[in-house]
Structures are given as structure tokens and as C-alpha cells.
Amino acid sequence: MEGLNPINSLSKNILIIILLLTSSISFISTLENSNVEFIKTSCGLTTYPTLCFNSLSMRAGAIQTSPKLLAQTALSVSLDTMHTTFSSMVKLSKKHGMAPREVAAMKDCIELLGDSVYELKRSLDEMIHPGSKDTKFVMSDIQTWVSSAMTDEDTCTEGFKNDPKMESVVRGKIVNVAHLTSNALALINSYASLTK
């Protein structure tokens, strides 16, 4: 009879562990759903809500329900995409057969995208490490830089107005990052309104 007690005790302990694990998994799932819902709701305020949600939802665990982390992550996604776009445009610029006007427009475009990379990086750095400045001034600087990055991205295609085919190619490479930057700015503006 004494031999059965350790087995019953072991069975009870296993049952308790299973219940705790199930509860923990359920709790984590609820938190993740809450995080994802926060992102979905926040992205609803952007110009491109589907792109916003798709680009940020897989980072829900890191963002949680923090407006600052959401804005920061959106900015990071935009910067990463801008790096890829910049590299793609540099490769495109090395293609032979472009007319002199296209070469000049491409050079201007790459310079503008380089400025955009700098402005987005500066914004992200400032958001992560604001230094000793007042939060209101930090956010104002970030809003200005991200807005300027958007302008650079939009201006990039203007040099190709006389060549619809090349304009279409360039726009195809830039449109995604321009939309991501627009979304990042909307989320930054939303976060900035909370810091006033």
C-alpha cells in the first residue's frame, strides 16, 4: 500500500504541471491576441492599414501594446526597406542603355534616397536614445525628418516624368517604402500626440 502513494503523488504533480502549462499557454495566447489587436487598431489610423498590419503583426510580441514601440518598429521596418530599395536603385543605375537624361535623373534619385536613409536612421536613433532633450522636441524633430524622408522618396520619381517606362520601373521600386514611411509617420504622430 505504501508503494501506491508515490505514484498517486507523482500523478498529481504531473496533472498540476499540465494544468499550469495549459494555463500559461492560454495566458500567452490571450496576450498575443491583445498585442495583435492593438497593432490592427493602431494601423487602422494609417493611410495603408493592410500594409501596416502585415509589416508589424509578426513583431507583436516585441511591440506588445506600446505606442512608442509600435512607432519605433514601424520606423525600423521603413528604414530596413529603404536600405533594400536604395541598393536596388544603385543596381538599376548601373544598367547600360540609359539616356543621359535618365542617368542624371537616376543620380538625383539615388542621392534623394540616400538622404531618406539618413533621415530615417537619424529618426530611429533619436527615438531609441532621445538624449537629454525634452520629449516634445525630440518627437517634433523625428516628425520633421520622417516627413522629409517621404518628400525625398516622392521627389525621386519626378525626374523620370518624360520617360513613362522608366518612371514606372522606379515608382515600382519606391512605392512600398514610401507607403511604409507614410505609415510610420502616422504612428509617430499618434505617439507624439500622447507625449504632449
N, C-alpha and C positions, 0 to 999 in steps of 0.2 A: 504493500500500500504506500509505503514511503517513496517508492520509485516513481509513482504517478505524479506526485506533486511538482517535481521539477519540470515535467513535460507540460502539465497544465500551466505552470508559471511561464514557461517558455512560449507556449501558445498565446497566452495573454499578452506577453511582451511583443510578440510578433504582430498580433492584432492591433495593439496600441501604435506600433510603428507604422503599420499600414494606414491606420486612420490618420495619423499625423501627416504622413506623406500625401495622402489624398487631400487633406485639408490645406496643406501647403500649396499643392498644385492648383487647387481651386482658388486659393487666395491670389497666387501669382497670375493665374489666368484672368481673374477679375481686375487686377491692377493693370495688366497688359491691355485689356479691353478698354479700361478707363483712359490709359495713355493714348491708345489709337483713336478713341472718340474725341479726346482733346485736340489731337492733330487734325482730325477731319473737320471739327467745328472751326478751328482756327484757320484752316485752309479755305474754308467757305468765304472768308473775308478777302481772299486774294483774287486777282484777275484770272488766274489759271488754276482753279481749285483741284482739278483732277491731277494735273502735273505736280502740284504742290503735295498732295496726299501721297501720290506714288513715289515721289522722291524722298519723302520724310517718314512714311509709316514704318519702314523697316528699321528705323532708328528710334522707335517708340520707347524702348527700354531705357535708352540713354537720355531722351528728352523728358520722359515722364510727363508731368503736367506743368512744366516750367516755361512761361512765355519767353524768358531770356534764352534758355537752352534751345527752344524752338527757333527763335530768330537767329541765334548763333549757328545752329545746324543748317538752316536754310542758306545762310551766308557761306558756310563751308562747302555745301553742295554746289552752289553757284560758282565759287572760286575753283573747285576741282574741275567742273565742267568747262570753265573758262580756260584753264590750263590746256585741256584737251582740244578745245576749239582753236586756241592760239597755235598749238603745234600743227593742227590740221591745216590752218591757213598758211603757215610757213611752208608746209609741204606743197600746198597748192600753188604758192607763189613761185616755186622752183620749176613748175611745168613750163615747157617751151611752147612757143607759138602764140604767146600773148602779145597783143598790140602794145605799142609804147604807152598809150593812154591807160590800158589795163594794168600795165606794170606799175605805173605811177599810182593808180587807184589802189592797187594791192599793197604797195608800200605804205600808203597813208592808212589803209585799213589795219595792217599789222601793227603800225605804230599806235593806233587808237585802241586796239585790243590789248597791247602791252600796257597802255595807260589803265585800261579797265582791270587787268590783272593786279596792277599795283594798288589801285583804289580799293578793290575788293579785299586784297590781302591786308592792307592798312586798316580797313574797317574791321576785319575779323580779329586782327591783333589787338586793336583798341577795345573791342568787345570782350575779349578774353582777359586782357590785362589793362584795365582802364587807367591805371596810374593814379595820380592824386587829384585829377580834375573832377569837378562836380559831374554827377551822372547826367544831368540835363545837358551840359555842354558836350560831354562825350557822345551822347545819343544824337545831338544836333550835328556834330562832325561826321558821325557814321552815316546819318541820313544824307548829308551833302555828298559824301564820297560815293555811296552806292547809287545815288541819283546821277552823279556824274558818270559812273561806270555804265549805267543804262544809256545815257546820251552817247557815249563813245561807241557802244555796241550798235545803236541805231544809225549813227553817222557813218559807220564803216561801209554800209551798202550804198550810200549816196553817190560815191564816186563811180559806180557802175551803172548809173541811170541810162547812159547811151548804149549799153550793151545788155539787153534784157536776159540773154542766156547766162552771161557771167554773173549778173545781178542775182539771178535765181539760184545759181550754184552757191554764191557767197551767203545769200539770205538763208539757204537751206542749212548751212553750217552754223549760222549765228542765231537763228530763231529760238532754238531750245534754250541756249544760255541766256538770251535776252528775256525769255519768259521766266526762267528760274530767278534771274536777278530782280525782275519785277515782283515776283512772289516774295523774295527775301526782303525787299524794301517794304512791302505791305506788312509783313510780320514784324519787321524792325519798327515801323511806325506804330503798330499796335502795342508792342512792348514799350516804346518810348512814351506812349500816352499813359501807361501805368506808372512811369517813374516821375511824372510831374508832380 
